[in-house]
Amino acid sequence: MNDVRDKVVPGSWENATNQSDSSPEIQSSPGGSADTPQTPGAPAPLAPHLAADLHPELMQQGWRKFWSKRENRPYFWNKVSGESMWELPAVKRDFDPITDPLGICHTGPPLAGSMTPSASKRRPSEDNGPPPKKFVLAGPWDIEVSTNVVIYERPPTICPHPHPEIEGFRFTLANKLRQCYQELCHTRESIDAPKDSFNRWLMERKVNDQGGSDPLLPSHCFPEISRSMYEEIMNDIPIKLTHPKFTGDARKQLSRYAEAAKKMIESRNASPESRKVVKWNAEDTFQWLRRTVGATYDDFQDRLAHLRRQCQPHLAETAKASVEGICLKIYHLSAEYARKIREKHSILLKENGIQEMQAPLQQAALRKVWCYPVQFALPAPRPPLVEHFLDRDQVLLRYLGETQVLNAAYLQKLEHLYRFSCFDDKKFELFLSRVWCLLRRYAAWVGAGGGDAHLAQMSAPVPVLECLHRCFGVTFECFASPLDCYFRQYCSAFADTDSYFGSRGPFLELRPVSGSMVAHPPYCEELLEAALRHMERLLQDSAEPLSFVVLLPEWPDRQTHALHKLQASHFKRKQVVIPAFEHEYRHGYQHVLPKNEVYFRWGGGTVVVWLQNTAGFARWGPTDERVEALLDAWRPRAKLRSSEEEALTPSAPPASGTPADADIASQQNTPLSDKRP
């Protein structure tokens, strides 16, 4: 059971080789302050009167006695060999193995304590046992990096564990809601639903969803009318405008807009003034098109802009009630679907004998801990069987005929993240079902995958994240997912499905005290502004080193007001702009794409801003050398390859392997100069 009550807390924070993110306990090193997390070098010894029962020969052999806070009993550790045991080790007798192999003739002092024939060895993961050898998984990530982010300990969540049956039901209802949105736009306004508008609506609503019952579908938002959905629909009325490539296309678009505006104002219940203005401007446009010969591209575009300025306010006033009705209809359906999902989940829990919790748990004590994944207060129901198939480099997970596809390398990544962060399923009996739920949840979020849905999950290149870690101590991603994360500690949109793989929950619910983080939020104006307010509040409240490196792509066809607020922030230490077409991003569907299709050139600029408090600036400040290294890391991979080839001597063999392999190799061979304190 992924229950904090059954959590095993080691006596000290283990190092990066055997650290488990599911153990948030912090211990102080001898002589260290209890207020600041420390990484002890050795376990704290017992008091002298508790260690007096050790035989002198055992002391000479390096044995010491310590107290295990986890097991609440003593254990024995050899500082020479690193071996640890629960029972008192036997004294190595001083006898001749040839003349007296059994040691019968040797008389020595009696041993203190009880001697057992076979002393049970402690597991390597307990307290300060010797670190086991670990397999480091190569790929576009570095999940061996431990965190330097400190938070206040928080209570476990009372939301139920995800289940394949519930996720399949949620996926069906989400697609039904998406289809309903398309039909409402088509029947009421004669337009298609704005591209990716539904996905942005989900993000915008979840920012305002206070106490909602579903992690995906909004159900408790005020106001009920979404500003982002309303504006995007209005922007496409009476027709959706595009950027025409040729002069003929610009002329056709102007004619279509005038005709659609006239038709709309005649068929709607508009005011006489609005009807008069729109019809007069439409007729004037038709006359201009008939008498104008040889107009240029810019002439048609200027005429269209003039027509929109004259007609759009009247068209918006006419369509206001209809568009608000669309927004209300979608929200009420979402709340109804969320209620149905909750009821179905409650029935499932009752069938498994699990009692739901109504009120959230309260944290008894306020103490600082290393950030750890979201934990559950409820036990997990037994999931059904999920079939597992291999198809070349991909893995197919099937449940009730519904198949989710994933690259084999990313399944191995999820396995490693699961081993680090999930402690209620050490035998991996629930692993495949939880991976299926994870993939199904994100499939419900992005829809069919058309349009620019992948841009909501695009991530920074590997060299950039590696440079941020090396130069600025970044160990945490504020906006990521188990599929595209670089570090094993991150925040994501869904705490329930992602927590098994290292998620700390939504960023707006995280309260870090110190640490260095990178924030690369998806495009949603309300989410960007809420995240900026949250960062400034955290920087204002903390006196410990706290740093945010914000990566904000510029969208050529969208105005981002949050960018201006970010640039005017009181905590801004430095800002640089990566030029358009001079850098790349990793595709949002990188977990299903071939390696050679993962990177794509970004057509806009990217603004990099450092938000830091005084202590964070002193520790991770953007010096000229660090910023220059980051700018070099942003260079496209093709330029990096050409630079490396120029540096090679004529006798040197050509570089082998794919560019992704070169990134991985450079990532593994680069020394980390900024370690966790």
Number of C-alpha atoms within 10 A of each C-alpha: 16 21 16 19 11 11 16 15 20 21 20 25 26 23 15 14 16 20 17 22 26 25 24 21 20 24 22 19 18 14 6 13 11 14 12 17 21 19 16 18 14 13 20 17 13 14 11 9 7 13 14 12 13 18 20 13 15 17 13 9 15 15 24 18 26 18 19 21 13 14 14 9 10 17 19 21 23 18 13 9 11 13 17 26 19 17 18 24 23 16 14 9 12 10 15 12 9 8 9 11 10 12 14 8 11 11 10 8 7 7 15 11 11 10 13 11 8 9 13 13 15 19 15 14 16 20 23 25 21 17 17 11 8 9 8 12 14 16 20 23 19 21 22 19 22 22 25 21 24 23 19 17 19 21 17 20 19 17 19 20 19 20 22 22 16 17 21 19 15 23 19 13 20 22 17 13 20 19 13 17 20 15 16 21 18 13 10 13 21 16 18 17 23 17 13 18 18 22 18 23 22 20 22 22 27 23 18 20 20 13 11 17 17 21 17 22 27 28 26 21 18 11 11 17 19 20 15 19 24 18 13 16 24 21 15 17 21 25 19 15 14 10 10 14 9 10 17 13 15 21 20 12 21 23 17 15 21 24 18 16 24 22 15 20 24 14 8 12 11 17 12 9 9 17 21 14 15 26 19 13 19 23 14 13 20 14 11 12 16 8 7 8 8 7 12 13 16 11 14 21 18 12 16 21 12 13 20 19 11 15 22 17 12 22 23 18 14 19 22 13 10 16 23 17 16 20 21 16 17 20 23 15 18 23 19 15 22 24 17 16 19 17 12 14 19 16 12 16 20 12 10 13 11 16 11 15 13 8 7 12 13 9 12 9 10 9 15 21 22 25 28 26 26 26 27 22 22 22 19 19 19 12 16 13 14 20 15 14 12 13 10 8 11 19 20 18 21 18 18 12 8 12 18 18 18 23 20 18 17 20 18 14 23 20 17 19 24 25 21 22 24 24 22 19 14 11 9 15 13 18 20 19 23 24 25 26 24 25 20 20 24 17 16 21 21 21 17 10 13 10 10 12 20 16 15 18 24 22 25 20 23 22 21 18 26 27 23 22 22 20 21 28 24 27 28 27 27 26 22 27 25 27 22 21 26 26 25 30 30 31 29 23 21 18 22 22 26 27 26 30 30 31 32 26 24 18 22 18 10 17 18 22 21 23 25 26 25 23 23 21 22 19 19 19 19 20 21 23 17 16 19 20 15 17 22 19 12 19 24 15 10 16 14 16 20 27 29 27 24 21 19 22 22 21 14 11 8 9 11 18 12 19 19 10 14 23 18 10 15 13 21 18 16 16 16 13 15 17 14 16 13 16 24 21 19 22 23 20 19 21 19 19 14 12 13 10 11 19 21 15 14 18 16 17 18 21 18 20 24 23 26 28 25 18 17 22 20 11 15 22 21 21 12 9 9 16 19 11 15 22 15 13 20 21 17 19 19 10 12 14 14 10 11 12 15 9 10 12 9 9 6 9 9 11 12 8 8 11 16 17 15 15 17 18 13 13 21 15 8 11 9 15 11 13 13 16 10
